[in-house]
């Protein structure tokens, strides 16, 4: 009896064990192998879209690459763009570094430095530069209209002479204001300096005007025109005899607003010389007491104005925009070599008064020009021509009566 009970218990236990094993196997199979319906849904036999099947001669398609914006691809001589914030205010002396005494970096030595003076790369003496500049200044003054108002001219001259006094120039300056709406200023060798009225009217502060004037004065102080002409002469050696001026049309350009041919060296400087004029100009305006930050802000303003209103800036002036590199270098100069100061001149009430006075002069001139342009004009016939009736000059009235109207009877009424 006991043997039968033991055998039945063993059979039940074996059945229970077998059932557990079957359940475990079923669960593992369901988790490892997805149902056939799911498999057929997730892995259908995909058909290619029409026109996408490669045919003979085709190459596998590649993902389209993003094309760079026009003008952003570097070319020969380019350097990677620098992230610059032109509105960032740099405090002079905020990152002061030690500079060599008497060097171009030493602001305290301004006035005692000889930058680009006569030598291997400058064949022109100071007297030679003065004669050269005077020659072309006389040509400019023959064909250019100037602002002659004494208040305006005295103010601009005083601003310029203050900068010259705080520069490395060794020549006296003659400063005049040209009656022109273009934003421009330029200086000839020997200190013949011209400022357009458009430059004054587009400056918002006296320091902005001083910054542009300091840049142009720096070109004279560093003898850039003479050095450019020396380079041109060196390049011409072996092709033509060496002359004082570079001959041929390649050596000359036409000054905007006139028909005067000026040497290219007077009109457009290399990047190296423009960078040096920036460097020196900031020092000169700083020495004259102006906020050097205005140097950056005005050139940025001019660049933006030219984009909005093309032609408002003289081409020569716009050919050298304040690129990010130039802005960065100027900011570094302000921080590294300019000693800190408690205060600077930004603008004055006199600047506002002179600007308002100049605006009235310009408006009056435009009004006069428009009235004169609308008037009918009478042209007198040349001395050798006959009158409308075919009579010769011998039978016409005397020259003293030429301006008087005359009545004549027609021949068919005699």
C-alpha positions in Angstrom: 0.0 0.0 0.0 2.8 2.3 1.0 4.6 1.4 -2.2 1.6 2.4 -4.3 1.3 5.8 -2.6 5.0 6.5 -3.1 4.8 5.7 -6.8 1.7 7.9 -7.3 3.5 10.9 -5.5 6.6 10.4 -7.7 4.4 10.4 -10.8 2.6 13.6 -9.8 5.9 15.3 -9.0 7.4 14.2 -12.3 4.3 15.6 -14.2 4.5 18.9 -12.3 8.2 19.2 -13.2 7.5 18.5 -16.8 4.8 21.1 -16.9 7.1 23.8 -15.4 9.8 22.9 -18.0 7.3 23.3 -20.9 6.1 26.7 -19.6 9.7 28.0 -19.2 10.6 26.9 -22.8 7.4 28.5 -24.2 8.2 31.9 -22.5 11.9 31.9 -23.7 10.7 31.1 -27.3 8.2 33.9 -27.3 10.7 36.5 -26.2 13.4 35.5 -28.6 11.4 34.9 -31.7 8.8 37.6 -32.8 5.5 36.5 -34.3 5.4 35.8 -38.0 2.9 38.6 -38.5 5.2 41.2 -36.9 8.1 39.9 -38.9 6.3 40.3 -42.1 5.1 43.7 -41.2 8.6 45.0 -40.2 10.5 43.4 -43.1 8.4 43.7 -46.2 10.0 43.2 -49.6 10.8 46.9 -50.3 10.5 48.1 -53.9 12.7 51.0 -55.0 11.0 54.2 -55.9 10.6 54.9 -59.7 13.8 56.4 -61.2 16.1 55.5 -58.3 17.3 52.2 -59.5 20.9 52.6 -60.9 21.4 51.8 -64.5 24.5 51.2 -66.5 27.0 54.1 -66.2 25.4 55.5 -63.0 27.4 56.2 -59.9 26.0 55.9 -56.4 24.4 59.1 -55.3 26.1 61.1 -52.6 24.6 63.3 -49.9 24.5 66.9 -51.1 27.2 69.0 -49.4 26.4 72.5 -48.0 27.8 75.2 -50.2 29.5 78.1 -48.5 28.0 81.6 -48.9 29.4 83.6 -51.8 32.6 85.5 -50.9 33.3 83.4 -47.8 35.6 80.9 -49.4 39.3 81.8 -48.6 41.5 82.6 -51.6 45.2 83.1 -51.9 46.5 85.5 -49.3 43.3 85.4 -47.2 43.5 84.6 -43.5 40.7 83.1 -41.4 38.1 85.6 -40.3 38.3 86.9 -36.8 35.3 87.2 -34.5 35.4 90.9 -33.6 32.9 93.1 -31.7 33.4 96.6 -33.1 31.1 98.0 -30.4 33.2 96.7 -27.6 34.6 99.6 -25.6 38.3 99.1 -24.9 39.9 101.0 -22.1 43.3 102.4 -22.9 46.0 100.6 -20.8 43.7 97.8 -19.8 46.2 95.2 -21.0 49.4 97.4 -20.9 52.6 95.8 -22.2 56.1 97.1 -22.1 57.4 98.7 -25.3 60.8 99.7 -26.5 61.6 103.3 -25.8 61.7 105.4 -29.0 60.0 102.7 -31.1 56.8 103.1 -33.1 55.0 101.5 -30.2 56.2 104.2 -27.7 53.5 106.8 -27.5 55.6 109.0 -25.3 58.2 109.3 -28.1 55.7 110.8 -30.6 57.4 113.8 -32.2 60.9 112.4 -31.8 60.6 109.5 -34.2 61.7 109.3 -37.9 59.2 106.9 -39.5 59.9 106.1 -43.2 62.3 109.0 -43.7 64.7 109.2 -46.6 66.7 106.1 -47.3 66.8 103.0 -49.5 63.0 102.8 -49.6 62.3 106.5 -49.8 64.2 108.5 -52.4 62.6 111.8 -51.6 63.9 114.5 -49.3 61.6 116.6 -47.1 62.0 119.6 -49.5 61.3 117.3 -52.5 58.1 116.0 -50.9 57.0 119.6 -50.2 57.7 120.6 -53.9 55.9 117.5 -55.1 52.8 118.0 -52.9 52.6 121.7 -53.7 52.6 121.0 -57.5 49.5 118.8 -57.2 47.9 121.0 -54.6 47.9 123.9 -57.0 46.2 121.7 -59.6 43.5 120.7 -57.1 42.9 124.3 -56.1 42.4 125.4 -59.7 39.4 123.2 -60.3 37.9 122.7 -56.9 35.3 124.7 -55.0 36.2 125.4 -51.4 34.3 126.4 -48.2 35.5 129.9 -47.5 33.4 130.7 -44.4 36.0 131.8 -41.8 34.3 130.2 -38.9 34.3 126.8 -40.5 37.8 126.9 -42.0 39.3 128.2 -38.8 37.7 125.5 -36.7 38.8 122.6 -39.0 42.3 124.1 -39.3 42.6 124.3 -35.5 41.5 120.7 -35.1 44.1 119.5 -37.7 46.9 121.7 -36.4 46.4 120.3 -32.9 46.8 116.7 -34.2 49.8 117.7 -36.3 51.4 119.2 -33.2 51.0 115.8 -31.5 52.3 113.8 -34.4 55.7 112.8 -35.9 55.3 115.2 -38.9 58.2 117.5 -39.6 56.5 119.7 -42.1 53.9 122.6 -41.7 50.4 121.8 -42.8 48.0 123.8 -44.9 44.4 122.6 -44.3 41.4 123.5 -46.4 37.8 122.4 -46.6 36.4 121.2 -50.0 32.8 121.9 -50.8 31.7 118.3 -51.6 29.0 116.0 -50.2 31.3 113.0 -50.5 32.8 111.6 -47.3 36.5 112.0 -47.9 39.8 113.5 -46.7 43.2 113.3 -48.3 46.7 114.8 -47.9 49.6 115.3 -50.3 53.2 114.9 -49.4 54.5 118.0 -47.7 51.4 118.7 -45.6 48.7 119.8 -48.1 45.6 118.5 -46.5 42.0 118.7 -47.7 38.8 117.8 -45.8 35.5 117.4 -47.6 32.5 119.1 -46.1 30.6 115.8 -46.4 33.0 114.3 -43.9 32.3 116.9 -41.3 28.5 116.7 -41.8 28.5 112.9 -41.4 30.5 112.9 -38.2 28.4 112.9 -35.0 31.3 113.8 -32.7 34.4 115.9 -32.9 36.5 112.9 -31.9 35.2 111.1 -35.1 36.3 113.9 -37.3 39.7 114.0 -35.5 40.2 110.3 -36.0 39.9 110.5 -39.8 42.1 113.6 -39.9 44.7 111.8 -37.7 44.7 108.8 -40.1 45.4 111.1 -43.1 48.0 113.1 -41.2 49.7 109.8 -40.4 50.2 109.0 -44.1 52.2 112.3 -44.4 54.2 111.7 -41.2 55.2 108.2 -42.3 56.0 109.4 -45.9 53.7 106.8 -47.4 53.2 108.6 -50.7 57.0 109.0 -51.2 57.6 105.4 -50.3 54.9 104.2 -52.6 56.4 106.2 -55.5 59.8 104.8 -54.6 58.4 101.3 -54.9 56.8 102.1 -58.2 60.1 103.5 -59.5 62.0 100.4 -58.4 59.5 98.2 -60.2 59.9 100.2 -63.3 63.7 99.9 -63.4 64.9 97.9 -66.3 61.7 98.6 -68.3 61.9 102.4 -68.6 64.4 105.0 -67.6 64.1 106.1 -64.0 62.1 109.3 -63.8 60.8 111.3 -60.9 57.2 110.3 -61.7 56.1 106.9 -62.9 55.3 107.4 -66.5 52.3 106.2 -68.5 48.7 105.7 -67.6 49.5 102.9 -65.2 51.1 105.4 -62.8 48.3 107.9 -62.6 44.6 108.0 -61.6 42.0 110.7 -61.9 40.9 112.4 -58.7 37.1 112.1 -58.2 35.3 115.3 -59.0 38.0 116.7 -61.2 40.0 115.8 -64.3 43.3 116.1 -62.6 45.6 113.1 -63.1 47.4 112.3 -59.8 50.0 109.6 -59.1 48.4 106.4 -57.9 50.8 106.6 -54.9 48.8 109.7 -53.7 45.4 108.0 -54.0 45.7 104.5 -52.8 48.0 102.9 -50.3 49.0 99.3 -49.7 47.4 97.3 -46.9 50.7 97.7 -45.0 50.6 101.5 -45.1 46.9 101.7 -44.3 47.5 99.5 -41.2 50.4 101.7 -40.2 48.3 104.9 -40.7 45.7 103.3 -38.4 48.3 102.5 -35.8 49.9 106.0 -35.9 46.6 107.8 -36.3 45.2 106.3 -33.0 48.3 107.5 -31.2 48.1 111.0 -32.6 44.4 111.5 -31.8 45.1 110.1 -28.3 48.0 112.5 -27.8 45.7 115.4 -28.9 43.3 114.4 -26.2 40.5 112.6 -28.1 38.8 109.3 -27.3 40.5 106.7 -29.4 37.4 104.5 -29.5 35.9 107.1 -31.9 38.4 106.0 -34.5 36.7 102.6 -34.8 33.1 103.8 -34.5 33.3 106.3 -37.4 34.9 103.9 -39.9 32.3 101.3 -39.0 29.6 104.0 -39.5 31.0 105.0 -42.9 31.1 101.3 -44.1 27.4 100.9 -43.1 26.5 104.1 -44.8 28.1 103.1 -48.1 26.0 99.8 -48.0 22.8 101.8 -47.5 23.6 104.6 -49.9 26.2 103.6 -52.4 28.3 106.5 -53.8 28.1 108.6 -50.6 31.6 107.7 -49.7 34.5 108.5 -52.0 35.8 105.4 -53.8 39.3 106.0 -52.5 38.0 106.2 -49.0 35.8 103.2 -49.3 38.6 101.0 -50.8 40.0 100.4 -47.4 37.1 99.4 -45.1 37.6 98.6 -41.5 37.9 94.9 -41.8 37.7 92.7 -38.7 41.4 92.4 -38.6 41.9 96.2 -38.7 39.3 96.7 -36.0 41.0 93.9 -33.8 44.4 95.4 -34.3 43.2 98.9 -33.3 41.4 97.5 -30.2 44.6 95.7 -29.2 46.6 98.9 -29.7 44.3 100.8 -27.5 44.5 98.2 -24.8 48.3 97.5 -25.0 50.2 100.7 -25.7 48.0 103.6 -24.8 48.3 104.7 -21.1 45.1 105.1 -19.2 43.6 108.6 -18.8 40.9 110.1 -16.6 39.1 111.9 -19.4 39.0 112.4 -23.2 37.5 114.8 -25.5 34.5 113.2 -27.3 32.7 116.2 -28.7 32.2 119.9 -28.1 29.5 122.5 -28.4 31.7 124.3 -31.0 31.6 121.2 -33.2 27.8 121.2 -33.1 27.7 124.9 -33.9 30.2 124.6 -36.8 28.3 121.6 -38.2 25.0 123.5 -38.1 26.6 126.5 -39.8 28.1 124.3 -42.5 24.7 122.7 -43.1 23.2 126.1 -43.6 25.9 127.0 -46.1 25.5 123.7 -48.0 21.7 124.2 -48.1 22.0 127.7 -49.4 24.5 126.5 -52.0 22.2 123.7 -53.2 19.3 126.2 -53.4 21.3 128.6 -55.4 22.5 125.9 -57.7 19.0 124.6 -58.3 17.7 128.1 -59.2 20.6 128.8 -61.5 20.0 125.5 -63.2 16.3 126.3 -63.8 17.0 129.7 -65.5 16.8 130.0 -69.2 20.0 131.2 -70.8 20.8 133.1 -74.0 23.9 132.3 -76.0 25.4 135.0 -78.2 26.4 133.9 -81.6 30.1 133.7 -82.4 31.9 136.8 -83.9 32.3 135.1 -87.2 28.7 134.0 -87.8 26.0 135.9 -89.6 22.6 136.9 -88.2 19.3 135.1 -88.8 18.6 137.1 -92.0 21.8 136.0 -93.6 23.5 139.4 -93.2 27.2 139.5 -92.7 28.8 140.8 -89.6 30.0 143.8 -91.6 26.5 145.2 -91.9 25.5 144.3 -88.3 25.4 146.9 -85.6 28.5 147.8 -83.8 29.9 145.7 -81.0 28.7 148.2 -78.4 25.1 147.5 -79.3 25.4 143.7 -79.5 23.5 143.3 -76.2 20.5 145.4 -77.3 17.6 143.8 -79.1 17.0 145.3 -82.6 13.9 145.3 -84.9 14.4 144.8 -88.7 11.8 145.1 -91.5 11.4 142.1 -93.6 12.4 142.5 -97.2 8.9 141.4 -98.5 7.3 144.4 -96.8 9.4 147.1 -98.6 
